[in-house]
Every structure is written in structure tokens, then in C-alpha cells.
Amino acid sequence: MSTTENNILNTSEVIEILQCSRQNLNSLVKREGITPIKDLPRDRLFFKEDIVKSKDYMDKKREASS
């Protein structure tokens, strides 16, 4: 695997990392919380760095509301 392949995630990988549903991911994209780098007919591609930052933000938000 090249470095580029290690830094790009598809929809299924993002859902697993964020522990959310596909519907929730679609909502995050529409609200511009997460921006895909490419929209494919049946999938989206995202930068891993963006997803990790979003996960950290979501985790902090969850902790604050607990």
C-alpha cells in the first residue's frame, strides 16, 4: 500500500471509525461537518486526517455532555 492509500478512507471505513450509521454520516456531510474528497456513484472518499479530527471533536463533545 502506498502512503496515499493509507491516508484515504471509504464510507465503510469512516462509519467504523466514527461509530455512526451511514445515515448519520450523510447528515454530517450535508451539514459540512465532514467533507469528502471525492463522490463516487456508490461511495465517498475522505482524508483520514479529517476523519480523525472529526472523531476527536465528537468524542470531546460527548464527554462534555456526560
Secondary structure as UniProt FT lines:
FT   HELIX           3..6
FT   STRAND          8..10
FT   HELIX           11..18
FT   HELIX           22..30
FT   TURN            31..32
FT   STRAND          38..40
FT   TURN            41..42
FT   STRAND          43..47
FT   HELIX           48..65
//
